[in-house]
């Protein structure tokens, strides 16, 4: 189970990425963040952000309209 859950359903880019970036800054190394988004752009934008931050996407799941990313803080 994730340490922190961030629900950005209904928010369009760039909000899911900006909110994720803000949350990751507050996290400690080893903690996990579960991000839920319904913005299809997140499939491209979130991995691009994580590539820049050096954190890790542990899992990406698509269920209906929602995309769930599990991210581990470096």
C-alpha positions, 0 to 999 in steps of 0.5 A: 500500500502506498504511503501517500495517495494523490487523486487528480481525477478531473484535473487536466495537464499540467495539474497532475504533473505539478501536483505530483512534483509538489508531493514528491518534494515533501516525501522521504526516500523510499516512500511511495506515492499512488497517483490516480489520474484520468488525463490521458496525457499523464501516460506520457507526462508523468514518466517524463517527470519521473525521469527528471526527478530520478524517482521510480515508477513501480507500476502503471495500471489502467482501469476504465478511464483512470490511470494509477501510477505507483511511484517510489521516491529515490 
